Amino acid sequence: MKFVKYDNISLINFYRLNGLEFDENKGYFGINVTSFALLENEKIIGAVSISFYKEKSFIEALAVDKKYRNSGYGKLLIEKAIEKLEKPVYTISKIDKFYLKNGFVYDDVDLIDKACKTFDEYNVTCFPRVVVYK
């Protein structure tokens, strides 16, 4: 198994197949995002995308192939991301329990963008939370 830098755009389909949401019209990944994939026999089994934006470190996206979940790969991806970023490390997630289990805590900093807040399902069926690793 190896952890390698990977092309951002190539990972969008992997993220989608594994439950992450993307708005293609926004050009989700910009120049500040760096992505890494966890490969087994050249197959992507997990990925993490990180950024440094407005003087803050972020995990932008993280996913593990459904067949490989609950095997510690998500934790490994978080650890690799934290190694590459400056603390504190923020993320906005609808699976906040996963991050809390891996050392993150809730934070009340307002990092959720306006487009998300105006989405009809925001705080109805969609509950993104800001968590931070200090």
Contact map, one row per residue, 1 for C-alpha under 8 A:
11100000000000000000000000000000000001111000000000000000000000000000000000000000000000000000000000000000000000000000000000000000000000
11110000000000000000000000000000000001110000000000000000000000000000000000000000000000000000000000000000000000000000000000000000000000
11111000000000000000000000000000000111100000000000000000000000000000000000000000000000000000000000000000000000000000000000000000000000
01111100000000000000000000000000000111100000000000000000000000000000000000000000000000000000000000000000000000000000000000000000000000
00111110000000000000000000000000011110000000000000000000000000000000000000000000000000000000000000000000000000000000000000000000000000
00011111011000000000000000000000011110000000000000000000000000000000000000000000000000000000000000000000000000000000000000000000000000
00001111111000000000000000000000001100000000000000000000000000000000000000000000000000000000000000000000000000000000000000000000000000
00000111111100000000000000001000111000000000000010000000000000000000000000000000000000000000000000000000000000000000000000000000000000
00000011111100000000000000001000000000000000000000000000000000000000000000000000000000000000000000000000000000000000000000000000000000
00000111111111000000000000000000000000000000000000000000000000000000000000000000000000000000000000000000000000000000000000000000000000
00000111111111100000000000000000000000000000001000000000000000000000000000000000000000000000000000000000000000000000000000000000000000
00000001111111110000010000000000000000000000000000000000000000000000000000000000000000000000000000000000000000000000000000000000000000
00000000011111111000000000000000000000000000000000000000000000000000000000000000000000000000000000000000000000000000000000000000000000
00000000011111111100000000000000000000000000000000000000000000000000000000000000000000000000000000000000000000000000000000000000000000
00000000001111111111100000000000000000000000001000000000000011100000000000000000000000000000000000000000000000000000000000000000000000
00000000000111111111110000000000000000000000000000000000000000000000000000000000000000000000000000000000000000000000000000000000000000
00000000000011111111000000000000000000000000000000000000000000000000000000000000000000000000000000000000000000000000000000000000000000
00000000000001111111000000000000000000000000000000000000000000111100000000000000000000000000000000000000000000000000000000000000000000
00000000000000111111100000000000000000000000000000000000000000100000000000000000000000000000000000000000000000000000000000000000000000
00000000000000111111110000000000000000000000000000000000000010100000000000000000000000000000000000000000000000000000000000000000000000
00000000000000110011111000000000000000000000000000000000000000000000000000000000000000000000000000000000000000000000000000000000000000
00000000000100010001111100010000000000000000000000000000000000000000000000000000000000000000000000000000000000000000000000000000000000
00000000000000000000111111110000000000000000000000000000000000000000000000000000000000000000000000000000000000000000000000000000000000
00000000000000000000011111110000000000000000000000000000000000000000000000000000000000000000000000000000000000000000000000000000000000
00000000000000000000001111110000000000000000000000000000000000000000000000000000000000000000000000000000000000000000000000000000000000
00000000000000000000001111110000000000000000000000000000000000000000000000000000000000000000000000000000000000000000000000000000000000
00000000000000000000001111111100000000000000000000000000000000000000000000000000000000000000000000000000000000000000000000000000000000
00000000000000000000011111111100000000000000000000000000000000000000000000000000000000000000000000000000000000000000000000000000000000
00000001100000000000000000111111100000000000000000000000000000000000000000000000000000000000000000000000000000000000000000000000000000
00000000000000000000000000111111100000000000000000000000000000000000000000000000000000000000000000000000000000000000000000000000000000
00000000000000000000000000001111100000000000000000000000000000000000000000000000000000000000000000000000000000000000000000000000000000
00000000000000000000000000001111110000000000000000111000000000000000000000000000000000000000000000000000000000000000000000000000000000
00000001000000000000000000001111111000000000000011110000000100000000000000000000000000000000000000000000000000000000000000000000000000
00001101000000000000000000000001111100000000000011100000000000000000000000000000000000000000000000000000000000000000000000000000000000
00001111000000000000000000000000111110000000001111000000000000000000000000000000000000000000000000000000000000000000000000000000000000
00111110000000000000000000000000011111000000001110000000000000000000000000000000000000000000000000000000000000000000000000000000000000
00111100000000000000000000000000001111100001111100000000000000000000000000000000000000000000000000000000000000000000000000000000000000
11110000000000000000000000000000000111110001111000000000000000000000000000001000000000000000000000000000000000000000000000000000000000
11110000000000000000000000000000000011111111110000000000000000000000000000000000000000000000000000000000000000000000000000000000000000
11000000000000000000000000000000000001111111100000000000000000000000000000000000000000000000000000000000000000000000000000000000000000
10000000000000000000000000000000000000111110000000000000000000000000000000000000000000000000000000000000000000000000000000000000000000
00000000000000000000000000000000000000111111000000000000000000000000000000000000000000000000000000000000000000000000000000000000000000
00000000000000000000000000000000000000111111100000000000000000000000000000000000000000000000000000000000000000000000000000000000000000
00000000000000000000000000000000000011110111111000000000000000001000000000000000000000000000000000000000000000000000000000000000000000
00000000000000000000000000000000000011110011111000000000000000011001000000000000000000000000000000000000000000000000000000000000000000
00000000000000000000000000000000000011100001111100000000000001111000000011001000000000000000000000000000000000000000000000000000000000
00000000001000100000000000000000001111000001111110000000000011110000000000001000000000000000000000000000000000000000000000000000000000
00000000000000000000000000000000001110000000011111000000001111100000000000001100100000000000000000000000000000000000000000000000000000
00000001000000000000000000000000111100000000001111100000001111000000000000000000100000000000000000000000000000000000000000000000000000
00000000000000000000000000000000111000000000000111110000111110000000000000000000100010000000000000000000000000000000000000000000000000
00000000000000000000000000000001110000000000000011111000111100000000000000000000000010000000000000000000000000000000000000000000000000
00000000000000000000000000000001100000000000000001111111110000000000000000000000000010000000000000000000000000000000000000000000000000
00000000000000000000000000000001000000000000000000111111110000000000000000000000000000000000000000000000000000000000000000000000000000
00000000000000000000000000000000000000000000000000011111000000000000000000000000000000000000000000000000000000000000000000000000000000
00000000000000000000000000000000000000000000000000011111100000000000000000000000000000000000000000000000000000000000000000000000000000
00000000000000000000000000000000000000000000000000011111110000000000000000000000000000011100000000000000000000000000000000000000000000
00000000000000000000000000000000000000000000000001111011111000000000000000000000000011111100000000000000000000000000000000000000000000
00000000000000000000000000000000000000000000000001111001111100000000000000000000000010001110000000000000000000000000000000000000000000
00000000000000000000000000000000000000000000000111100000111111000000000000000000100000001110000000000000000000000000000000000000000000
00000000000000000000000000000000100000000000000111100000011111000000000000000000000000000011000000000000000000000000000000000000000000
00000000000000100001000000000000000000000000001111000000001111100000000000000000000000000000000000000000000000000000000000000000000000
00000000000000100000000000000000000000000000011110000000001111110000000001001000000000000000000000000000000000000000000000000000000000
00000000000000100111000000000000000000000000011100000000000011111000000001000000000000000000000000000000000000000000000000000000000000
00000000000000000100000000000000000000000000111000000000000001111101100011000000000000000000000000000000000000000000000000000000000000
00000000000000000100000000000000000000000001110000000000000000111111100000000000000000000000000000000000000000000000000000000000000000
00000000000000000100000000000000000000000000000000000000000000011111100000000000000000000000000000000000000000000000000000000000000000
00000000000000000000000000000000000000000000000000000000000000001111100000000000000000000000000000000000000000000000000000000000000000
00000000000000000000000000000000000000000000100000000000000000011111111010000000000000000000000000000000000000000000000000000000000000
00000000000000000000000000000000000000000000000000000000000000011111111111000000000000000000000000000000000000000000000000000000000000
00000000000000000000000000000000000000000000000000000000000000000001111111000000000000000000000000000000000000000000000000000000000000
00000000000000000000000000000000000000000000000000000000000000000001111111000000000000000000000000000000000000000000000000000000000000
00000000000000000000000000000000000000000000000000000000000000000000111111110000000000000000000000000000000000000000000000000000000000
00000000000000000000000000000000000000000000010000000000000000010001111111111000000000000000000000000000000000000000000000000000000000
00000000000000000000000000000000000000000000010000000000000001110000111111111100000000000000000000000000000000000000000000000000000000
00000000000000000000000000000000000000000000000000000000000000000000000111111110000000000000000000000100000000000000000000000000000000
00000000000000000000000000000000000000000000000000000000000000000000000111111111000000000000000000000000000000000000000000000000000000
00000000000000000000000000000000000001000000011100000000000001000000000011111111100000000000000000000000000000000000000000000000000000
00000000000000000000000000000000000000000000000100000000000000000000000001111111110000000000000000000100000000000000000000000000000000
00000000000000000000000000000000000000000000000000000000000000000000000000111111111000000000000000000000000000000000000000000000000000
00000000000000000000000000000000000000000000000000000000000000000000000000011111111100000000000000000000000000000000000000000000000000
00000000000000000000000000000000000000000000000111000000001000000000000000001111111110000000000000000000000000000000000000000000000000
00000000000000000000000000000000000000000000000000000000000000000000000000000111111111101000000000000000000000000000000000000000000000
00000000000000000000000000000000000000000000000000000000000000000000000000000011111111000000000000000000000000000000000000000000000000
00000000000000000000000000000000000000000000000000000000000000000000000000000001111111000000000000000000000000000000000000000000000000
00000000000000000000000000000000000000000000000001110000110000000000000000000000111111101000000000000000000000000000000000000000000000
00000000000000000000000000000000000000000000000000000000100000000000000000000000011111111000000000000000000000000000000000000000000000
00000000000000000000000000000000000000000000000000000000100000000000000000000000010011111000000000000000000000000000000000000000000011
00000000000000000000000000000000000000000000000000000001100000000000000000000000000001111100000000000000000000000000000000000000000111
00000000000000000000000000000000000000000000000000000001111000000000000000000000010011111110000000000000000000000000000000000000000111
00000000000000000000000000000000000000000000000000000001111000000000000000000000000000011111000000000000000000000000000000000000011110
00000000000000000000000000000000000000000000000000000000011100000000000000000000000000001111100000000000000000000000000000000000011100
00000000000000000000000000000000000000000000000000000000000100000000000000000000000000000111110100000000000000110000000000000001111000
00000000000000000000000000000000000000000000000000000000000000000000000000000000000000000011111100000000000000000000000000000001111000
00000000000000000000000000000000000000000000000000000000000000000000000000000000000000000001111100000000000000000000000000000111100000
00000000000000000000000000000000000000000000000000000000000000000000000000000000000000000000111111100000000000000000000000000001000000
00000000000000000000000000000000000000000000000000000000000000000000000000000000000000000001111111110000000000000000000000000001101000
00000000000000000000000000000000000000000000000000000000000000000000000000000000000000000000001111111000000000000000000000000000000000
00000000000000000000000000000000000000000000000000000000000000000000000000000000000000000000001111111100000000000000000000000000000000
00000000000000000000000000000000000000000000000000000000000000000000000000000000000000000000001111111111100000000000000000000000001000
00000000000000000000000000000000000000000000000000000000000000000000000000000000000000000000000111111111110000000000000000000000001000
00000000000000000000000000000000000000000000000000000000000000000000000000000000000000000000000011111111000000000000000000000000000000
00000000000000000000000000000000000000000000000000000000000000000000000000100100000000000000000001111111000000000000000000000000000000
00000000000000000000000000000000000000000000000000000000000000000000000000000000000000000000000000111111100000000000000000000000000010
00000000000000000000000000000000000000000000000000000000000000000000000000000000000000000000000000111111110000000000000000000000001111
00000000000000000000000000000000000000000000000000000000000000000000000000000000000000000000000000110011111000000000000000000000001110
00000000000000000000000000000000000000000000000000000000000000000000000000000000000000000000000000010001111100000000000000000000111100
00000000000000000000000000000000000000000000000000000000000000000000000000000000000000000000000000000000111110000000000000000000011100
00000000000000000000000000000000000000000000000000000000000000000000000000000000000000000000000000000000011111000000000000000000010000
00000000000000000000000000000000000000000000000000000000000000000000000000000000000000000000000000000000001111100000000000000000010000
00000000000000000000000000000000000000000000000000000000000000000000000000000000000000000000000000000000000111110000000000000000010000
00000000000000000000000000000000000000000000000000000000000000000000000000000000000000000001000000000000000011111000000000000000010000
00000000000000000000000000000000000000000000000000000000000000000000000000000000000000000001000000000000000001111101100000000001010000
00000000000000000000000000000000000000000000000000000000000000000000000000000000000000000000000000000000000000111111100000000000000000
00000000000000000000000000000000000000000000000000000000000000000000000000000000000000000000000000000000000000011111110000000000000000
00000000000000000000000000000000000000000000000000000000000000000000000000000000000000000000000000000000000000001111111000000000000000
00000000000000000000000000000000000000000000000000000000000000000000000000000000000000000000000000000000000000011111111001000000000000
00000000000000000000000000000000000000000000000000000000000000000000000000000000000000000000000000000000000000011111111001000000000000
00000000000000000000000000000000000000000000000000000000000000000000000000000000000000000000000000000000000000000111111101000000000000
00000000000000000000000000000000000000000000000000000000000000000000000000000000000000000000000000000000000000000011111111000000000000
00000000000000000000000000000000000000000000000000000000000000000000000000000000000000000000000000000000000000000000011111010000000000
00000000000000000000000000000000000000000000000000000000000000000000000000000000000000000000000000000000000000000000001111111100000000
00000000000000000000000000000000000000000000000000000000000000000000000000000000000000000000000000000000000000000001111111111111000000
00000000000000000000000000000000000000000000000000000000000000000000000000000000000000000000000000000000000000000000000011111111000000
00000000000000000000000000000000000000000000000000000000000000000000000000000000000000000000000000000000000000000000000111111110000000
00000000000000000000000000000000000000000000000000000000000000000000000000000000000000000000000000000000000000000000000011111110000000
00000000000000000000000000000000000000000000000000000000000000000000000000000000000000000000010000000000000000000000000011111111000000
00000000000000000000000000000000000000000000000000000000000000000000000000000000000000000000010000000000000000000000000001111111100000
00000000000000000000000000000000000000000000000000000000000000000000000000000000000000000001111100000000000000010000000001100111110000
00000000000000000000000000000000000000000000000000000000000000000000000000000000000000000001110100000000010000000000000000000011111000
00000000000000000000000000000000000000000000000000000000000000000000000000000000000000000111100000000000011111110000000000000001111100
00000000000000000000000000000000000000000000000000000000000000000000000000000000000000000111100100110001111000000000000000000000111110
00000000000000000000000000000000000000000000000000000000000000000000000000000000000000011110000000000001111000000000000000000000011111
00000000000000000000000000000000000000000000000000000000000000000000000000000000000000111100000000000011100000000000000000000000001111
00000000000000000000000000000000000000000000000000000000000000000000000000000000000000111000000000000001000000000000000000000000000111
